[in-house]
């Protein structure tokens, strides 16, 4: 289906949120900005609405969805929060942290949201547009990234248009996403345990500062949350990591002192690199060169999350 801007409206428009809420309540999909990336939102309590997300994304049905809620009270109507989960909520919600917690039997969520798992991935976003949409619908919203499954995540409305076109019923244009990479995902285990399932804007050190390292548990190995597929965030071309210079057939993405056709951050700022990561991958995907080379990024702090995405893009 060809890309179009006919379904794209400014989130700042007075009637935009009301119009988007009507689409969601009717079972449709709305691409909406969050502080991390743009999400494709639909009501999480109806099978047909969740199926519309899967159809739009071409997403495998074994990959669970993140459900976005207004606050802890809304989250507790869907899942069980122990002291460990509450500690993380107190430290990081609203914000770019998703918690995988035991789902309540009476949650009323579509079974496809949890992909057959007894848990649900919940996040309370900080972005004012997403928060306004949740408030206007009074619904929990399933919202994976607003792009074709496995592709590069969108950090602007233009990225959504290029990837999904009319597959999204409506696109709220809220400008560029500030964080630029998907939320940190933490699974809550029995007896106070926790597992970092996906690195993100909130790094492990920040989590350990709240919970301590003593109860950290290794991952189970299966798919428990979004973003765990070995190949993900792919730009559709071969990717070579830790490149110091480009080959003749490569589009070079630089970092720090290593220059390229485009740079994650010429100053070596990891926060800027995270915010620009997907924009750079989109530019590389659109370039004439058939291959992509990416300069080394330090594997520390926010660099851990950046390199996680780059390794999956290159897989």
C-alpha positions as CSV (number, residue, x, y, z in Angstrom):
1,X,0.0,0.0,0.0
2,X,1.5,3.4,-0.9
3,X,2.5,5.8,1.8
4,X,0.3,8.8,2.3
5,X,0.0,11.9,4.5
6,X,-3.8,12.0,4.3
7,X,-4.1,10.3,7.6
8,X,-1.5,12.4,9.4
9,X,-2.6,15.2,11.6
10,X,-0.8,17.5,14.1
11,X,-1.1,16.4,17.7
12,X,-1.2,20.0,18.7
13,X,-4.5,20.6,16.9
14,X,-7.3,21.1,19.4
15,X,-9.5,18.3,18.0
16,X,-6.7,15.8,17.2
17,X,-6.8,13.9,20.4
18,X,-10.6,13.7,20.4
19,X,-10.5,12.4,16.8
20,X,-7.8,9.9,17.7
21,X,-9.8,8.7,20.7
22,X,-12.8,8.1,18.5
23,X,-10.7,6.0,16.2
24,X,-9.4,3.9,19.1
25,X,-12.7,3.4,20.8
26,X,-14.1,2.1,17.5
27,X,-11.4,-0.5,17.3
28,X,-9.0,1.3,14.9
29,X,-5.3,2.1,15.1
30,X,-3.5,5.4,15.8
31,X,0.2,6.0,15.5
32,X,1.2,8.2,18.4
33,X,4.5,9.7,19.7
34,X,5.9,8.6,23.0
35,X,9.2,9.7,24.6
36,X,10.9,6.6,23.1
37,X,9.5,5.9,19.6
38,X,6.2,6.2,17.8
39,X,3.7,3.5,18.8
40,X,0.8,2.0,16.9
41,X,-2.0,2.2,19.5
42,X,-5.2,0.3,19.7
43,X,-7.5,-0.7,22.6
44,X,-6.0,-3.7,24.4
45,X,-9.3,-5.1,25.5
46,X,-10.7,-6.2,22.1
47,X,-9.4,-9.0,19.8
48,X,-10.4,-7.2,16.6
49,X,-8.5,-4.0,17.6
50,X,-5.3,-6.0,18.6
51,X,-5.6,-8.0,15.3
52,X,-5.6,-4.7,13.4
53,X,-2.1,-3.9,15.0
54,X,-0.8,-7.4,13.9
55,X,-2.2,-6.9,10.4
56,X,-0.7,-3.4,10.0
57,X,2.7,-4.5,11.3
58,X,2.9,-8.0,9.8
59,X,3.9,-8.9,13.4
60,X,4.4,-12.6,14.5
61,X,1.7,-13.6,16.9
62,X,4.2,-15.1,19.4
63,X,5.7,-11.6,20.1
64,X,3.7,-9.9,23.0
65,X,2.7,-6.3,23.0
66,X,3.3,-3.5,25.5
67,X,0.2,-2.1,27.1
68,X,0.3,1.6,28.0
69,X,-1.7,2.8,31.1
70,X,-2.3,6.1,32.8
71,X,-0.8,5.2,36.2
72,X,-0.2,2.5,38.8
73,X,-3.9,2.3,39.7
74,X,-4.8,1.5,36.1
75,X,-1.9,-1.0,35.9
76,X,-3.0,-2.8,39.1
77,X,-6.4,-3.5,37.5
78,X,-4.5,-5.6,34.9
79,X,-1.7,-7.2,36.8
80,X,-0.2,-8.0,40.2
81,X,2.5,-5.6,41.5
82,X,4.7,-6.7,44.3
83,X,7.2,-4.6,46.3
84,X,9.9,-4.9,43.7
85,X,7.5,-3.8,40.9
86,X,6.2,-0.9,43.1
87,X,9.8,0.2,43.8
88,X,10.5,0.5,40.0
89,X,7.2,2.3,39.5
90,X,8.0,4.8,42.2
91,X,11.4,5.5,40.6
92,X,10.7,5.4,36.9
93,X,7.0,5.9,36.1
94,X,5.9,7.8,34.1
95,X,8.8,7.1,31.9
96,X,10.6,4.7,29.5
97,X,10.4,1.6,31.6
98,X,8.2,-1.4,30.9
99,X,7.5,-4.0,33.6
100,X,6.6,-7.6,32.8
101,X,4.3,-8.7,35.6
102,X,1.8,-11.5,36.4
103,X,-1.5,-10.8,34.5
104,X,-4.7,-10.9,36.5
105,X,-7.3,-13.4,35.4
106,X,-9.9,-10.6,35.3
107,X,-7.8,-8.2,33.4
108,X,-10.1,-8.3,30.4
109,X,-7.2,-8.0,27.9
110,X,-7.2,-9.6,24.4
111,X,-5.3,-12.9,24.6
112,X,-3.2,-11.8,21.7
113,X,-1.7,-8.9,23.7
114,X,0.1,-11.4,26.0
115,X,0.9,-13.9,23.2
116,X,-0.3,-16.8,25.4
117,X,1.9,-15.9,28.3
118,X,0.7,-15.6,31.9
119,X,2.3,-12.2,32.2
120,X,1.7,-8.7,30.6
121,X,4.1,-6.0,29.7
122,X,3.0,-2.6,31.1
123,X,4.3,0.9,30.8
124,X,3.2,4.3,32.0
125,X,4.5,6.7,29.3
126,X,5.6,10.3,30.0
127,X,4.9,11.8,26.6
128,X,2.0,14.3,26.8
129,X,0.4,13.2,23.5
130,X,0.3,9.5,24.5
131,X,-0.9,10.4,28.0
132,X,-3.7,12.6,26.5
133,X,-4.8,9.8,24.3
134,X,-5.0,7.4,27.2
135,X,-6.9,9.9,29.3
136,X,-9.4,10.6,26.4
137,X,-10.1,6.9,25.8
138,X,-10.1,5.7,29.4
139,X,-8.6,2.5,28.0
140,X,-5.4,0.5,28.3
141,X,-3.7,0.9,24.9
142,X,-1.6,-1.8,23.2
143,X,1.1,0.1,21.3
144,X,4.2,-1.6,19.7
145,X,6.4,0.5,17.5
146,X,4.6,2.0,14.5
147,X,6.5,0.3,11.7
148,X,6.5,-3.0,9.8
149,X,7.5,-5.8,12.0
150,X,11.3,-6.3,12.3
151,X,12.1,-3.0,10.6
152,X,13.6,0.2,11.9
153,X,11.6,1.8,14.6
154,X,10.1,5.3,13.9
155,X,11.1,8.4,15.7
156,X,9.1,10.9,13.6
157,X,5.7,10.9,11.9
158,X,7.5,10.8,8.5
159,X,9.0,7.5,9.5
160,X,5.6,6.1,10.3
161,X,4.2,7.3,6.9
162,X,7.1,5.7,5.1
163,X,6.7,2.4,6.9
164,X,3.0,1.9,7.4
165,X,1.3,4.4,5.1
166,X,-2.5,3.8,5.2
167,X,-2.1,0.7,7.4
168,X,-2.5,3.1,10.3
169,X,-5.9,4.7,10.5
170,X,-4.5,7.9,11.9
171,X,-1.1,9.3,12.7
172,X,-0.6,12.0,15.4
173,X,2.4,14.1,14.5
174,X,4.0,15.1,17.7
175,X,7.5,15.9,16.3
176,X,10.7,14.0,17.1
177,X,10.9,11.5,20.0
178,X,13.2,12.7,22.7
179,X,14.8,9.4,23.8
180,X,14.9,7.6,20.4
181,X,15.2,4.0,21.5
182,X,12.5,1.7,23.0
183,X,11.8,1.4,26.7
184,X,13.9,-0.6,29.1
185,X,12.0,-3.9,29.9
186,X,12.3,-5.5,33.3
187,X,10.6,-8.8,34.2
188,X,9.5,-9.2,37.9
189,X,10.3,-12.6,39.2
190,X,9.0,-14.4,42.4
191,X,10.4,-13.6,45.8
192,X,11.7,-10.1,44.8
193,X,13.7,-11.2,41.8
194,X,14.1,-9.2,38.6
195,X,15.5,-9.7,35.1
196,X,16.6,-7.1,32.6
197,X,15.0,-8.3,29.4
198,X,15.8,-5.4,27.1
199,X,18.3,-2.5,27.7
200,X,16.9,0.9,27.1
201,X,17.1,4.6,28.2
202,X,17.1,3.5,31.9
203,X,20.2,1.5,32.3
204,X,21.1,-1.4,34.6
205,X,23.0,0.8,37.0
206,X,19.9,2.9,37.6
207,X,17.8,-0.2,38.3
208,X,20.5,-1.7,40.7
209,X,20.5,1.7,42.5
210,X,16.8,1.1,43.3
211,X,16.6,-2.7,43.7
212,X,20.2,-3.8,44.4
213,X,22.0,-6.5,42.5
214,X,21.4,-9.4,44.8
215,X,18.0,-10.5,43.4
216,X,18.9,-10.1,39.7
217,X,17.9,-13.3,37.9
218,X,19.1,-14.6,34.5
219,X,16.7,-14.5,31.5
220,X,14.7,-17.6,30.8
221,X,15.7,-17.7,27.2
222,X,12.2,-17.6,25.6
223,X,10.3,-14.6,24.2
224,X,8.8,-12.8,27.2
225,X,8.6,-9.3,25.9
226,X,8.9,-7.2,22.7
227,X,12.3,-6.6,21.1
228,X,13.8,-10.0,22.0
229,X,13.9,-11.5,18.5
230,X,17.4,-12.2,17.3
231,X,16.8,-10.2,14.1
232,X,15.0,-6.9,14.7
233,X,15.2,-3.2,13.9
234,X,16.5,-4.2,10.4
235,X,17.1,-1.6,7.7
236,X,16.8,-4.1,4.9
237,X,20.5,-4.1,3.9
238,X,23.6,-5.9,5.2
239,X,25.0,-4.1,8.3
240,X,28.7,-4.1,9.3
241,X,29.4,-3.1,12.9
242,X,32.5,-1.5,14.5
243,X,33.6,-0.1,11.1
244,X,36.5,2.4,11.2
245,X,36.0,3.4,7.5
246,X,33.5,2.6,4.8
247,X,34.0,0.2,1.9
248,X,33.2,1.6,-1.5
249,X,29.7,0.1,-1.5
250,X,28.8,1.1,2.1
251,X,26.9,4.0,3.5
252,X,28.8,5.0,6.6
253,X,27.2,6.0,9.9
254,X,29.8,7.7,12.1
255,X,30.2,8.2,15.8
256,X,32.6,10.5,17.6
257,X,35.8,11.1,15.7
258,X,34.9,8.5,13.0
259,X,33.1,10.5,10.4
260,X,30.5,9.2,8.0
261,X,27.8,10.3,5.5
262,X,25.8,10.8,8.7
263,X,26.7,10.6,12.4
264,X,25.0,9.3,15.5
265,X,26.9,12.0,17.4
266,X,30.0,13.8,16.2
267,X,30.8,14.8,19.8
268,X,30.5,11.2,21.0
269,X,27.4,12.0,23.1
270,X,25.5,8.7,23.8
271,X,22.2,10.3,24.6
272,X,22.3,12.1,21.2
273,X,23.4,8.9,19.6
274,X,20.3,7.1,21.0
275,X,18.0,9.9,19.9
276,X,19.4,9.8,16.4
277,X,19.9,6.0,16.0
278,X,16.8,5.2,14.1
279,X,16.8,8.4,12.0
280,X,20.3,7.4,10.9
281,X,19.2,3.8,10.1
282,X,16.3,5.2,8.0
283,X,18.7,7.5,6.1
284,X,21.0,4.5,5.5
285,X,18.1,2.4,4.3
286,X,17.1,5.1,1.8
287,X,20.7,5.6,0.5
288,X,21.9,4.3,-2.9
289,X,24.7,2.2,-1.3
290,X,23.6,-1.5,-0.9
291,X,25.4,-2.0,2.4
292,X,25.7,-0.1,5.7
293,X,28.8,0.4,7.9
294,X,28.5,1.7,11.5
295,X,31.3,3.1,13.6
296,X,32.0,1.6,17.1
297,X,29.8,2.8,19.9
298,X,31.2,2.4,23.5
299,X,29.4,-0.6,25.1
300,X,28.7,1.1,28.4
301,X,25.7,3.1,29.9
302,X,23.3,4.0,27.2
303,X,25.7,2.5,24.7
304,X,24.6,-1.0,25.9
305,X,21.1,-0.3,24.6
306,X,22.3,1.3,21.3
307,X,24.6,-1.8,20.6
308,X,21.7,-4.2,21.5
309,X,19.7,-2.6,18.7
310,X,22.6,-2.5,16.3
311,X,23.4,-6.2,16.8
312,X,19.8,-7.1,16.1
313,X,19.8,-4.8,13.1
314,X,22.9,-6.6,11.8
315,X,21.6,-10.2,12.5
